[in-house]
Amino acid sequence: MPATLPQAVLFCCDHNAVRSPMAEGMMKKYYGTRTYVQSAGVKSELDVDGFAVTVCEEIGVPLSNHRSRSFDEMQEWGDDLSQFDVIIALSPASQRKVLDLTRYHHLDVEYWPVMDPTGLGTRREEKLDAYRQARDQIRERMISRFGPPATR
């Protein structure tokens, strides 16, 4: 049975360039304004990955305007991790970082092990297949956790 939809969710991964932007985009598309959604990375020196943009466009999730940001940038901009009901880490490094940053907060931190598609495959179609697998892992976990999407 899916849990009640939280009011605020933060997705995080290593660079906020592949997995967490995909999760943020899908959460916004599937659950609309019923929840506040953001994403961040341990680092943010990369732009959103072009393959991530492509595979999300295939399912109607726009990522081309996403701007990568780190946990440090979130704090500089006045965002407080305690404002989120749940933080979902999509990589081991982001899980370690968020557990360290929230050790004095009482909030839920979940770890969803999602494959890192970067560096997989040599040809374009092989790379796209790896990114589709990561996207689908996130989507399946999201629907399992939060229930059927409000929109498709």
C-alpha positions as CSV (number, residue, x, y, z in Angstrom):
1,M,0.0,0.0,0.0
2,P,1.6,3.3,-1.0
3,A,2.2,5.9,1.7
4,T,0.5,9.2,1.8
5,L,2.1,11.7,-0.6
6,P,4.5,13.9,1.4
7,Q,4.2,17.7,1.2
8,A,7.9,18.2,0.3
9,V,10.4,15.8,-1.3
10,L,14.1,16.3,-2.1
11,F,15.8,13.8,-4.5
12,C,19.6,13.7,-4.5
13,C,22.4,12.0,-6.3
14,D,26.1,12.7,-7.1
15,H,26.0,15.7,-9.5
16,N,22.3,16.6,-9.9
17,A,22.8,16.0,-13.6
18,V,21.2,12.6,-14.3
19,R,19.2,10.6,-11.7
20,S,17.9,13.3,-9.3
21,P,16.7,15.6,-12.1
22,M,14.9,12.7,-13.7
23,A,13.3,11.9,-10.4
24,E,12.3,15.6,-9.8
25,G,10.9,15.9,-13.3
26,M,8.8,12.7,-13.1
27,M,7.6,13.5,-9.6
28,K,6.4,16.9,-10.8
29,K,4.7,15.4,-13.9
30,Y,3.1,12.5,-12.0
31,Y,2.0,14.2,-8.9
32,G,1.7,17.9,-10.0
33,T,1.3,20.5,-7.4
34,R,0.2,18.1,-4.7
35,T,3.8,18.1,-3.4
36,Y,6.8,20.4,-3.4
37,V,9.7,18.8,-5.2
38,Q,13.4,19.7,-5.6
39,S,16.7,18.0,-6.3
40,A,20.3,18.5,-5.4
41,G,23.7,16.8,-5.8
42,V,26.7,16.3,-3.6
43,K,28.4,18.4,-6.3
44,S,27.0,20.5,-9.1
45,E,29.8,21.2,-11.6
46,L,27.9,19.4,-14.4
47,D,25.0,20.5,-16.5
48,V,22.0,18.2,-16.9
49,D,23.0,15.3,-19.0
50,G,21.8,15.3,-22.6
51,F,20.9,11.6,-22.5
52,A,18.8,12.2,-19.4
53,V,17.0,15.0,-21.2
54,T,16.4,12.7,-24.2
55,V,15.0,9.7,-22.3
56,C,12.8,11.9,-20.2
57,E,11.4,13.7,-23.2
58,E,10.3,10.3,-24.5
59,I,7.9,10.1,-21.6
60,G,6.8,13.7,-21.7
61,V,9.1,15.0,-18.8
62,P,11.0,18.1,-19.8
63,L,14.5,18.5,-18.2
64,S,16.2,20.9,-20.7
65,N,15.7,23.9,-18.3
66,H,16.9,22.1,-15.2
67,R,19.8,23.8,-13.4
68,S,22.1,21.6,-11.4
69,R,22.7,22.6,-7.8
70,S,24.6,21.2,-4.8
71,F,23.7,20.9,-1.2
72,D,26.1,23.8,-0.5
73,E,24.2,26.0,-3.0
74,M,20.9,25.0,-1.4
75,Q,22.2,26.3,1.9
76,E,23.6,29.5,0.3
77,W,20.2,30.2,-1.2
78,G,18.5,29.7,2.1
79,D,16.9,26.3,1.5
80,D,16.8,24.3,4.7
81,L,16.8,20.5,4.5
82,S,14.4,20.3,7.4
83,Q,11.7,21.8,5.2
84,F,11.4,18.4,3.4
85,D,9.3,15.6,4.7
86,V,11.4,13.0,2.9
87,I,14.8,13.1,1.2
88,I,15.4,10.3,-1.3
89,A,19.1,9.5,-2.1
90,L,19.6,7.8,-5.4
91,S,23.4,7.1,-5.0
92,P,25.6,5.9,-2.1
93,A,27.5,9.2,-2.0
94,S,24.4,11.3,-1.8
95,Q,23.0,9.0,0.9
96,R,26.2,9.5,3.0
97,K,26.1,13.2,2.5
98,V,22.4,13.6,3.4
99,L,22.7,11.4,6.5
100,D,25.6,13.6,7.6
101,L,23.7,16.9,6.9
102,T,20.5,15.7,8.6
103,R,22.0,14.0,11.7
104,Y,20.3,16.6,13.9
105,H,17.0,16.7,12.0
106,H,14.1,14.5,12.5
107,L,13.1,13.6,8.9
108,D,12.9,10.6,6.7
109,V,15.8,9.7,4.5
110,E,15.3,6.9,2.0
111,Y,17.9,5.2,-0.2
112,W,16.7,4.0,-3.6
113,P,19.6,2.2,-5.3
114,V,19.4,3.4,-8.9
115,M,22.0,2.4,-11.4
116,D,24.4,5.1,-12.7
117,P,24.0,5.0,-16.5
118,T,26.9,7.3,-17.2
119,G,29.8,5.5,-18.8
120,L,27.7,2.5,-19.9
121,G,27.5,1.6,-23.5
122,T,29.7,2.7,-26.4
123,R,27.1,3.5,-29.1
124,R,24.4,6.1,-28.8
125,E,21.6,3.6,-28.7
126,E,23.4,1.5,-26.0
127,K,23.8,4.6,-23.9
128,L,20.2,5.6,-24.3
129,D,19.1,2.1,-23.2
130,A,21.2,2.5,-20.0
131,Y,19.6,5.8,-19.3
132,R,16.1,4.4,-20.0
133,Q,16.9,1.6,-17.4
134,A,17.8,4.2,-14.8
135,R,14.7,6.3,-15.6
136,D,12.4,3.2,-15.4
137,Q,14.0,2.2,-12.1
138,I,13.2,5.6,-10.6
139,R,9.6,5.6,-12.1
140,E,8.8,2.1,-10.8
141,R,10.1,2.9,-7.3
142,M,8.2,6.2,-7.3
143,I,4.9,4.7,-8.3
144,S,5.4,1.9,-5.7
145,R,6.2,4.5,-3.0
146,F,3.7,7.2,-3.8
147,G,0.9,5.5,-5.7
148,P,-0.4,5.8,-9.2
149,P,0.4,9.1,-11.0
150,A,-2.3,11.8,-11.1
151,T,-1.4,12.5,-14.7
152,R,0.4,10.6,-17.5
